[in-house]
Amino acid sequence: MINLLGLDAQGMERLFAGMGEKPFRARQVLKWIHRRGAADFDAMSDLARTLRAKLGATATIAAPALVGDETTADGTRKWLLKVDGANAVEAVFIPETGRGTLCVSSQAGCTLDCAFCSTGKQGFSRNLAAAEILGQLWLANAALGGHRGVRPISNVVFMGMGEPMLNLDGVIPALRLMIDDNGYGLSRRRVTVSTSGVVPGMDRLAEECPVALAVSLHAPEDALRDRLVPINRKYPIRDLIAACNRYLERAPRDFITFEYVMLDGVNDSEAEARALAALARRVRCKFNLIPFNPFPASGFGRSSPERIRRFAQVLQRAGLTVTTRKTRGDAIDAACGQLAGEVADRTRRRRTVPIQEQRA
């Protein structure tokens, strides 16, 4: 059975062409699934009964199974979604004044093992299919009333479990559905893909679906970034900045968001802020400072508010736009870097080695 939930417009048109149907039928079905939240072909009243029967015999609309649903006092909501018998992933909705952001996962676990991230410590099982990625938005939209004429989700960020650039075969069709007028109709600037710096994936995304891009930087020089973000050993900062500039050639009005987790005594000195400001002169960018969200055996501490404030001031004096992320969802382990889900680890990953031990 073909799961229609993960088919973008091109995929849906190919399916209907193979059935001898005209392209407008594909657009009708996209609207039923994503605008109206239909999961039953019989509900698609403007389709011929014979076509509905044909779809019922060959296709399905199947989102991941909901196995957990938690909400904090500030309205942050986390769903645990079963994608198969051994793996579950997490998606998080963050409500704010004038916007609602959904954070989605792209893999069950993660291969990259960034030092400060709980997901990476779980190891990696597999990539998510496009239907499993898009299904997170489909389910969240339904849970929040989005299929009843309201639009609670205005932004989507690929900042959940996994490295999106290592699963672009699943991520790109999901992105196209998010920005398709017959799908969710989101502006491409309101859909953000975050990467730890997988350069070939950045180049491919720029070519096929250049949405907003966030880069997990976390250090101003290679020696420290090698320890915090191991993919840097393959794609060092020089190559990463060059890829960022290539990405912006496709979208000259955009900028890169550099994400920077604030780790007490590790990457949060004013000297490191000055080095970061010098680096930023090479690319059009802004900074998002992220107070570290602890998890068991992480080996790190969160920078103090005063230290974060001084770090931000150095960047601002250099003429850079800087925001400091407000921690949301930490009471239910839904904050940045805390998503873990349930993963059948194929990497046999060991315990975290604190960065202080690595430097010794």
RAQUILIN-V216557 format. One record per pair of residues at least 24 apart in sequence whose ideal C-beta (glycine too) atoms are under 10 Angstrom apart, sorted by the first residue. I is the first residue (numbers start at 1). J is the second residue. Records with the same first field share a line. If there is no record, write none. Layout:
# RAQUILIN-V216557
I->J  J
This chain:
# RAQUILIN-V216557
1->56  57  58  59  60  62
2->55  58  59  60  131
3->59  60  61  62  63  129  130  131  132  134  135
4->29  30  32  33  34  39  41  55  58  59  60  61  62  131
5->33  34  39  59  60  61  62  63  64  129  130  131  132  133  134  135  137  138  139  174  177
6->62  128  129  130  131  132  133  134  135  138  170  173  174  177
7->33  59  130  131  134  173  176  177
8->130  134  172  173  174  175  176  177  178  179  180  182  183  209
9->173  176  177  180  181  182  183
10->173  176
11->130  173  176  177
12->177  180  182
15->55  58  59
16->51  55
18->58
19->51  54  55  58  59
20->51  54
21->47  48  51  54  55
25->51  55
26->182
27->180  181  182
28->182
29->55  59  61  182
30->177  180  181  182  183
31->180  181  182  183
32->61  182
33->61  134  138  177  182  183
34->134  137  138  141  146  147  177  178  180  182  183  184  185
35->141  146  147  149  181  182  183  184  185
36->147  148  149
37->61  138  139  141  142  145  146  147  148
38->147
39->63  138  142
60->131
61->131  135  138
62->131  132  135
63->131  132  134  135  136  137  138  139  140  142
64->88  89  91  105  128  129  131  132  133  135  136  138  139
65->135  139
66->139  142  143
67->342
68->332  341  342
69->139  143
70->329  331  332  333  334
71->329  331  332  334
72->328  329  330  331  332  334  335
73->331
74->326  328  329  331
75->100  328  329
76->101  103  327  328  329  330  331  332  334  335
77->102  140  143  144  329  332  334
78->103  160  329  332  333  334  335  338  339
79->136  139  140  143  334
80->339  340  341  342
81->105  128  132  135  136  139  140  341
82->341  342
83->108  125  126  128  129  131  132  133  135  136  341  342
84->108  125  126  128  132  344
85->344
86->125  126  342  343  344  345
87->125  126  128  132  161  341  342  343  344  345
88->161  340  341  342  343  344
89->119  125  128  132  133  135  136  160  161  162  339  340  341  342  343
90->119  136  160  161  332  333  334  338  339  340  341  342
91->133  135  136  137  139  140  156  160  161  334  339  341
92->136  140  157  159  160  328  329  332  333  334  335  336  338  339
93->136  140  141  143  144  152  153  329  334
94->155  157  326  328  329  334  335
95->144  152  153  328
96->154  155  326  328
98->154
99->152  153  154  155  190
100->140  144  146  151  152  153  154  155  156
101->153  154  155  156  157  159  190  192  328
102->136  137  140  141  144  152  153  154  155  156  157  160  178
103->136  140  155  156  157  158  159  160  161  192  194  329  334  335  336  339
104->128  132  133  134  135  136  137  140  156  157  158  159  160  161  162  164  171  174  178  191
105->132  133  136  158  159  160  161  162  164  339  341
106->132  133  136  158  159  160  161  162  163  164  165  166  167  168  170  171  174  193  194
107->132  133  160  161  162  163  164  166  167  170  171  341  343
108->132  161  162  341  342  343  344  345  346
109->161  162  340  341  342  343  344  345  346  347  349
110->160  161  162  163  166  196  339  343  347  349
111->162  163  166  230  231  346  347  349
112->162  163  165  166  195  196  197  198  216  229  230  231
113->196  229  230  231  347  349  350  352
114->163  196  216  218  227  228  229  230  231  232  261  337
115->218  227  228  229  230  261  263  266  298  299  300  352  353  354  355  358
116->216  218  228  229  261  262  263  266  267  290  292  293  294  295  298  299  300  336  337  352  355
117->161  196  216  228  229  261  293  295  298  336  337  338  339  340  352
118->161  293  294  295  296  297  298  333  335  336  337  338  339  340  341  352
119->160  161  162  163  295  337  338  339  340  341  343
120->161  162  163  196  229  230  337  340  347  349  352
121->295  296  297  298  340  345  349  350  351  352
122->161  339  340  341  342  343  344  345  347  349
123->343  344  345  346  347  348  349  350
124->161  162  163  166  343  344  345  346  347  349
125->162  341  342  343  344  345  346  347
126->162  167  343  344  346
127->162  163  164  166  167  168  169  170  171
128->160  161  162  164  167  170  171  174
129->167  169  170  173  174
130->167  169  170  171  172  173  174  175  176  177
131->170  173  174  177
132->170  174
133->158  160  162  164  167  170  171  172  173  174  175  177  178
134->170  171  173  174  175  176  177  178  183  184
135->174
136->160  174
137->174  177  178  183  184  186
138->177  183  184
141->184
146->184
151->184  185  186
153->178  184  186  190
154->186  187  190
155->186  187  189  190  191  192  212
156->184  186  190  191  192  193  211  212
157->190  191  192  193  194  212  214
158->191  192  193  194  195  211  214
159->192  193  194  195  214  216  259  336  337  339
160->194  334  336  339  341
161->339  340  341  343
162->339  341
163->194  195  196  197  198  201  216  231
164->192  193  194  195  196  198  201  205
165->193  194  195  196  197  198  199  200  201  202  203  204  205  213  231
166->195  196  198  200  201  231
167->201
168->193  198  200  201  202  204  205  208  209
169->204
171->201  205  208  209  211
172->204  205  208  209  211
173->209
174->209
175->205  208  209  210  211
176->208  209  211
178->209  211
179->209  211
186->211
187->211  212
188->212  251  254
189->251  253  254
192->257
194->257  259  336
195->231  235  240  243  259
196->225  228  229  230  231  232  235  240  259
197->225  229  231  232  234  235  236  237  239  240  241  243  244
198->231  234  235  240  243
199->231  234  235  236  239  240  242  243  244  246
200->235  243
201->235  243
202->235  240  242  243  244  246  247  256
203->243  246  247  250
205->247  250
206->243  244  246  247  248  249  250  251
207->246  247  250
209->250
210->247  248  249  250  251  254
211->251  254
212->251  254  255  256  257
213->243  244  247  248  250  251  254  255  256  257
214->256  257  258  259  286  288
215->240  241  243  244  247  256  257  258  259  260  283  285
216->257  258  259  260  261  288  290  336  337
217->241  244  256  257  258  259  260  261  267  276  279  280  285  287  288
218->258  259  260  261  262  263  266  267  290
219->260  261  263  266  267  272  275  276  279
220->260  267  271  272  273  274  275  276  277  278  279  280
221->267  272  275  276  279
223->359
224->263  266  267  272  275  355  359
225->267
226->358
227->266  267  353  355  358  359
228->261  263  266  267  300  355  358
229->261
237->279  282
238->282
240->279  283
241->279  280  282  283  285
242->282  283
243->283
244->282  283  284  285
245->282  283  284
247->283
248->283  284  285
252->284
253->284
254->284
255->283  284  285  286  321
256->280  283  284  285  286  287
257->285  286  287  288  321  323
258->283  285  286  287  288  289  315  320  322
259->287  288  289  290  325  336
260->287  288  289  290  308  311  312  315  322  324  325
261->288  289  290  291  292  293  300  302  303  325  336  337
262->289  290  291  292  300  301  302  303  304  305  307  308  311  312  324  325
263->290  291  292  298  299  300  301  302  303  355
264->291  292  300  301  302  303  304  307  308
265->300  301  303  307  355  356
266->292  299  300  301  303  354  355  356  359
267->292  300  303  311  355
268->292  302  303  304  307  308  310  311
269->303  307  310  311  314
270->307  310  311  313  314
271->314
272->311  314
273->310  311  312  313  314  315  316  317  318  320  322
274->311  314  315  317  318
275->314
276->311  314  315  318  320
277->314  315  316  317  318  319  320
278->318
280->315  318  319  320  321
281->318  319  320
285->320  321
286->315  320  321  322  323
287->311  312  315  316  320  321  322  323  324
288->321  322  323  324  325  336
289->315  322  323  324  325
290->323  324  325  326  327  335  336  337
291->324  325  326  327  330  335  336
292->327  335  336  337
293->325  327  328  329  330  333  334  335  336  337  338  339
294->330  335  337  338
295->330  333  335  337  338  339  340  352
296->352
297->351  352  353  354
298->337  338  352  354  355
299->351  352  353  354  355  356  357  358
300->337  352  354  355  356
301->354
302->327
